Amino acid sequence: MYKRVSWEIFHPKKLDCQLIPNLMYATGRTHSLGGGGEDPLYVDIPKPCRRKSERKPYPTPMKVLIRRAKAEREARKAEPCRMLEEAPENGLLVPELVEVAHQVYQARGKLLQGLSKLLDVVPIKRCRFCSEVHIGHVGHEIRTCTGPKSGLRSATHVWRRGEIEDVVYFPNCFHLHDRVGKPRVGHDERSRVQRLPAIVELCIQAGVDLKDYPTRRRTKPVYWMDGRIVDFESEEEEEDDDDELNEGDSRSEEPNLQAQLSDDMGENLIELSFNTLESWFVIISGAKEIMKKYNVLTCGYCPEVQVGPKGHKVRLCRASKHQSRNGMHAWQEATIDDLIGPNYVWHAWDPRGPPLVNDLKRYYGKAPAVVELCVQAGAPVPDEYRSMMRLDVVPPDRDEVDLVA
């Protein structure tokens, strides 16, 4: 009898599989989405920044990319002369993404205007020596500075006033007049080609017409002949057919956008923060949907981004191992964080309270700076970021740190 009781005590029965997810969620020990988790409501805090010498991880596994390249090579050999049927590879627009592109472009204007108004209410702090950002009246005391002479300061931050670029970052890229006919920008053309935010270039290629950034719109698909793109439609005929329509769209785009911004942005602070946060989600969801069809590339070692079928040939990379590439960028598939820099910040439980301390940093959560700014201004906390902000964790007091296991 004694042996059976002791065996049950030290060798308990296996738990029911249906209870494991609930138990893991209650204890907060689940896998994040970035690590292959399946729970869309759980997102862990982002991992520390990678070393500058390391390459960015590939969004698509290398085996899948190799298999896809082999299939495309075999298709070209089997049919060397063919008409490209799928958009946007054939030079045409994807009809169902034109409206999405307009929504993303308008949401970007609403986001920037909302952030400019919220900065007058909620201050932003930026470290003088590194890229750390904090939302609040007083900067935190977490020692994570990696700037020059941070060892002499015990890795403490030196705070100054921040700006909109510190909240959300839109990297620039080269504008492509013809994304199919001339998909690359040469090194000698770097001073003659316009640069603009990559999210705006993505909207232009997806269907938004802007007067300052003209682009070619085809009405007939192009052909693929012996590895080259052949276009039987002259650019003069296309401009004559679509000149009136394109001019009307480009003239009415910006005035309508400004009128919409003034109507949608409310004077109430809570309403303003809610509308700004809603614009952020429209940009993220719309950009992800467009990126499924339109290629966005980034350098594997530096933050350079290019929207188009191929990356440019401008030799301006100064990241790790650039000598072996002669300054060329190591292009790979981009993610939404490469197109729109979220800039994660520490979540402050009480913005008016004492600053965050270094001893309790493992109990603090994080969130994109846009979300943290809107939440402190009065917007409700989104369900997607509740676990990342660790709202279910109660941090102990400073004198209780040693008592916590």
Beta strands, then each sheet from edge to edge (+ up, - down):
strand 1: 81-83
strand 2: 124-127
strand 3: 133-135
strand 4: 159-161
strand 5: 172-174
strand 6: 195-197
strand 7: 223-225
strand 8: 228-230
strand 9: 296-299
strand 10: 305-307
strand 11: 331-333
strand 12: 344-346
strand 13: 366-368
sheet 1: 1+ 7- 8+
sheet 2: 3+ 2- 4+
sheet 3: 5+ 6-
sheet 4: 10+ 9- 11+
sheet 5: 12+ 13-
end
